[in-house]
């Protein structure tokens, strides 16, 4: 049986998630406190990337917007 976990509307929150075979993130990832391109790019390349790499899953599928 394949375990699929779906999440969305993180708005900068990076919660602990249970293990899953596939995690699907359906958008609204970046923090809402700064909509600047440079800030969001840096946040995605650091905080978000590190969080994704720490997840216990085989596949991570993400939609950046809505």
C-alpha angles and dihedrals in degrees: 000000000000116000113215122187119194123197136167144166096046093157091191097318113125106193129189108260132199119250115276138167091233129018117196118196110196102199145273091097106149125083116268095217094078123027094178115129095228093050095047093045091052092045091052092048094049120019098026095041092050091048093050091049090053094054119109099233140109095222133023117195119188138183109198097206135028 
